[in-house]
């Protein structure tokens, strides 16, 4: 097939339109910044918290209606092994935004956080916050990769344009306007992108439904015609796996920085919640066209099309079903329109993920760890450099694997397993501390690796009930991701509680100090009092030497090795040698300990 010149021209026109809007938004951003005297970092990352409600609803909805959302939904409905019942992304997004609006939007916006990692910095300190920031940073970069793949495969099928060229052109456009205008450019381009997604996707549906190669989708919904019914089915053996995927795609969304960036940029907590509720209502409407496309593809006799036989799922091209359906079941000019829907969806998610990753790196890693005295001008260039760097990394990862869902699941699991439990604990569980958070992070990572992942070619080391071998690959039908989440929750709470008890009872310091526990307590130090936060009661302990040999700004405790050694010595002493600790019980951990 030759290069589709009209389709290429239409795509370039769309890119030019998006780029022009992005440049206009960057000019508006600089004008508003000059008028309000806002800092560049606040303007770039949060729009100076001045994004209107309507624009905020558009950008919040467009962020989730990405290329992975559209192509992944159509793929799942068409897949004979899954079907409509497994296409949970639209409904899962609705649940995510309702939960976000009810529980997370208000406390985070009222405290004026810049990123979702700011509460970790307030409670746990710089170093641990930097470690935990790796999780959301990776998930956002992987999100960039998955969205770019969805556009690359679509253009390669419909336009016969090189996959590599499609990826790099799309990445360059998204990087450019995000680089210039920050959140302003992202938000205003999301408006035109969301409108195009709605119009173009619905414009393609009638032509697909009237295709002469397809039968009525109502007759194939529950009957085996050309393949298994596209509605799909659930059994007692698969219901737990379905629930696991639903929680991954719903609750797991709360672990993405892109989600919280939309609520944190609102002018007030009430506006932030309204954004969430509006997006929860709108997102499922954008899931209807890809569902219909998948249903039509499952109701098509592919031998009667230019595609021929065998059908896509027998050729291993299930992930390409949306561009294949547009290319072989609609007129050429309609398939070009379909590219507009995918391209707009990709851009709307790619720019958001780029800005979110730049936000975490510049605000939580560079400014608070690498260069604490960085000037505003320096941060300006760091933000811009981060957008370029993470855009290039995300685009480069597209050549490792061409599966949209593989990267989507990988990024979602990082958010769901590693970040969601941490965020819940740091916001709502007062007993959580740095030791528990660190232990939970590494325990969650290890437990998930041991469970294996067929999409990534990782065999399981732990075989849960229902683990079976299918086509030479082990498949876990137990809810392994949710089990890992529970493991992380349990680890955070258990380690936090045990470490708190150890410090409150002075078990770790009696051997080396032999003095009154409060004599070397860090509770009276400024660094500890500052970490308590506005909601913590002040602890009045007589002044005493505070952590000799360590600077007052020491962000972490020296380590657990001397603590465990002292604990063993304490347990070995006769009962008469023990004396009760005079410290009152406290749900937090001292910042530094001698």
C-alpha positions, 0 to 999 in steps of 0.5 A, a space after each residue: 500500500 502506498 503512502 496515504 497523501 490526503 490522510 498525511 496532509 489532514 494529520 499535519 493540518 491537525 498537528 499545526 492547529 494544535 501547535 498554534 493553540 499551544 503557542 497562543 496559550 503560552 502567550 496568554 500564560 506569560 501575559 497572565 504571569 506578568 499581570 499577577 506577578 506569579 512565579 514561573 514554576 507556579 504558572 507552568 505547573 499549576 496555571 497559578 491555580 487560576 484555570 477556570 471551571 469549564 477549561 478544568 473540566 475539559 482538561 481533566 476529561 481529555 487527560 483520561 480519554 487518551 489513545 490507550 483509552 480508545 484503542 484499548 477499549 476497542 481491543 478488549 471488546 473485540 478480543 474473543 477471550 475477553 469482551 465487553 464485560 472486561 472493557 472496564 476502563 470507562 466505568 473504572 475512570 468514573 469510579 476513580 474520579 468520584 473517589 478522588 472528588 470525595 476523599 482526595 481533592 479537598 484535603 490536597 487542594 486546601 493544603 496548597 500542594 504542588 504535586 502529590 508528593 508534597 505530603 510525603 515531603 512534609 511528613 517523611 522528609 526530603 530523602 524518602 520523598 525523593 525515593 518514593 517520587 521514582 514511582 509516579 515519575 516512572 508511571 507518567 513516563 510509561 503513560 507517554 509511551 503507551 499513548 504514543 504507541 497507540 498513535 504509531 500503530 494507527 498511522 502505520 496501518 491507515 496512512 502506511 506511514 513509518 511507525 518510527 516517523 509517526 512516533 517522533 513527529 507526535 512526540 515533537 509536537 506534544 513536547 513543543 507546546 508543553 515546553 512553551 506554555 506549561 499547564 496553560 498550553 496543555 489545558 487549552 489544547 485539550 479543549 480542541 482535542 476533546 471536541 475533535 475526539 467526540 466529533 470524529 469518533 462518532 462520525 466513524 460509527 455509522 459507517 462501521 455499522 453499515 459495513 456490508 461485511 458485518 452483521 448486526 451486532 445485536 445478533 453476535 452479542 450472545 451468539 457465536 457467529 464469526 467468533 465468541 460473543 463480543 459481550 464476553 463472560 465471567 465465571 467463578 474462576 475469572 471473577 477475581 481477576 476481573 475485580 483485580 483489573 477493575 481496581 487497578 484501573 479505578 483505584 489505581 488512577 488515584 496514584 497518578 500525578 496527572 490526576 492530582 495535578 488537575 485538582 491542585 490547579 483548581 482555584 478552590 477545593 469546591 472547584 476541584 471536586 466539581 471537576 472530578 464529578 463532571 469528568 466522572 460523568 463525561 468520560 463514559 460517553 467517550 467510551 461508547 464509540 470504541 465499544 461499538 467499533 470493537 463490537 463491529 469488528 467481532 461481527 465482521 466476516 474478515 474474509 469479505 474485506 480487503 484484509 482477508 483471512 484469517 481474522 486479526 485475532 488469529 494473526 495476533 493483531 488484536 491490538 490493531 483492531 481499531 485502525 484495522 476496522 477503520 481502514 478495511 470497513 469504512 471509506 478512505 476519507 472516514 478512516 482519515 477522520 478516525 486518525 484525527 480522533 486517535 491523534 487528538 486522544 494521544 495528544 491530550 494524554 501525552 502532554 499531561 503525562 509530560 507535564 506531570 513527570 516534569 512537575 515531580 522531578 522539578 518540585 520534589 527531586 531537583 528543588 528539594 534534594 539536588 538544589 534546595 537554593 535553586 532560583 526561579 530562573 533556574 527552575 524555569 529551565 529545569 522544567 523545560 529540560 524535564 519536559 524534553 528529557 522525559 518526552 524523549 525517554 517515553 518516545 524511545 521506550 516505544 521501540 521496546 514493545 508495541 503492545 499498548 496494554 502492556 505499557 498501560 498495565 505496567 504504569 497502572 500497576 506502579 500507581 496502584 501497588 506502589 503509590 496508592 497505599 502510600 498516598 492513603 497512609 500519608 494523608 489519612 493514617 497518622 501512625 504511618 512513618 518513614 520506616 513503614 513507607 520505605 518498607 512498604 515500597 520495597 515490599 510491594 515491588 518485590 511481591 509484585 515481581 514474584 507474582 510474575 506478569 505474562 505481558 512482560 514475559 516475567 514468570 511467577 515465582 509465587 503460584 497463588 490458587 488458580 495459577 494455571 499454564 495456558 499455551 506455555 505461559 503461567 496465568 494468575 487468576 487470583 487478584 495478585 495486584 490487589 493482594 500486593 496492595 494489601 501487603 503494602 498496606 499491612 507492611 506500612 502499618 506494621 512497620 510503622 507501629 513496631 518502630 513507633 513502639 520501639 522509640 516510645 519505649 526507648 528500646 533502641 537507645 538504652 544500651 548506648 545512652 544509659 540515660 533518661 530517654 528524653 535527654 537525647 530525644 529529637 522531639 524538642 528539635 526544630 526539625 522534628 517540630 517542623 515535620 509535625 505539620 499544622 495538625 500535630 500537637 506540639 511536644 514540650 520536652 525539656 531542652 537537651 542535647 539533640 542528636 550529637 554529631 548530626 546536623 539539625 537538618 538531618 532528614 533521616 535516622 541513622 539506620 535500623 542496624 543499631 536499633 536492632 542490635 540494641 533491641 537484642 541486647 535489651 531482650 537479653 537483659 534480666 527483667 530486673 534490669 529493665 526500667 519503664 520508659 517515661 515517654 508518652 505514647 506518640 503516633 509519629 517517629 522522631 526525625 533523627 536519633 542518636 
